[in-house]
Amino acid sequence: MLHAIVLASLVVQAPALPPALRDSFVAVSAPVVALTHVMVVDGTGAPPALDQTIVIRDGKIQSVGRFRSVVIPPEAQRLELSGHTVIPGIVGMHDHA
């Protein structure tokens, strides 16, 4: 689960980093990435949203929603992440990898 949190954070933050530094941490550097079948915890106190897709374009979250309701652009690199949790906005504040 933590892997998806860190991955989403790094993908979202990737454009702000110098390329040499970014490439040493980010495994996915496609301009459009779709994280599919994840559980999303939004931090509002709402229950976790299950089976979600997050589309990230140019380092910013473009859309989030149920897997079948989000349009995934054909050029997106898809990451099937069933069993993983994503918490948008958490940027590796504390983790043990």
C-alpha positions in Angstrom: 0.0 0.0 0.0 2.7 2.5 0.9 4.3 1.9 -2.5 1.3 3.4 -4.2 1.2 6.4 -1.9 4.9 7.1 -2.5 4.5 6.4 -6.3 1.5 8.8 -6.6 3.4 11.4 -4.6 6.5 11.1 -6.8 4.6 11.1 -10.0 2.7 14.2 -9.0 5.9 16.0 -7.9 8.1 14.9 -10.8 8.0 18.0 -13.0 9.1 20.3 -10.1 12.4 18.3 -9.7 15.5 18.7 -11.8 15.6 15.8 -14.3 18.7 14.1 -12.8 17.2 14.1 -9.3 13.7 13.1 -10.5 15.0 10.2 -12.5 16.8 8.8 -9.5 13.5 8.5 -7.6 10.7 8.2 -10.1 10.1 4.9 -11.9 7.3 6.3 -14.1 8.0 9.4 -16.1 5.3 9.3 -18.7 3.5 12.6 -19.2 0.1 10.9 -18.6 -0.3 8.1 -16.0 -3.4 6.3 -14.9 -3.4 4.6 -11.5 -6.2 2.0 -11.7 -8.1 0.0 -9.1 -6.7 1.9 -6.1 -8.4 2.8 -2.8 -8.3 6.6 -2.3 -8.2 8.1 1.1 -9.0 11.8 0.7 -8.2 13.1 4.2 -11.7 14.6 4.7 -12.9 11.9 7.0 -15.1 10.4 4.3 -14.9 6.6 4.0 -12.1 5.3 1.6 -13.2 5.3 -2.0 -12.8 1.8 -3.5 -11.8 0.8 -7.0 -10.8 4.2 -8.1 -8.7 5.5 -11.1 -6.5 8.5 -10.8 -5.3 10.2 -14.1 -2.2 12.3 -13.7 -1.2 14.6 -16.5 2.0 16.7 -16.5 2.4 16.2 -12.8 -1.1 17.2 -11.7 -4.1 15.1 -10.9 -6.5 15.5 -13.8 -9.3 13.2 -12.7 -10.3 10.8 -9.9 -13.3 8.5 -9.9 -14.7 5.0 -10.1 -12.7 2.8 -12.4 -15.4 2.5 -15.1 -16.4 6.2 -14.9 -13.0 7.8 -15.5 -11.9 8.2 -19.1 -8.3 7.0 -19.4 -6.5 8.8 -22.3 -5.1 6.3 -24.8 -1.6 7.7 -24.4 -1.6 7.1 -20.6 0.8 4.7 -19.0 -1.5 2.4 -17.0 -0.5 1.1 -13.6 -2.7 -1.7 -12.3 -2.5 -1.2 -8.5 -5.2 -3.4 -7.0 -4.7 -3.7 -3.2 -2.8 -0.3 -3.0 -4.0 2.9 -1.3 -3.4 6.4 -2.5 -3.6 9.5 -0.3 -3.3 12.5 -2.6 -1.3 15.3 -1.1 1.0 13.1 1.0 4.5 13.6 -0.3 6.6 11.0 1.4 6.5 12.9 4.7 7.6 9.8 6.6 8.0 6.4 5.2 10.3 3.3 5.6 10.9 1.7 2.2 
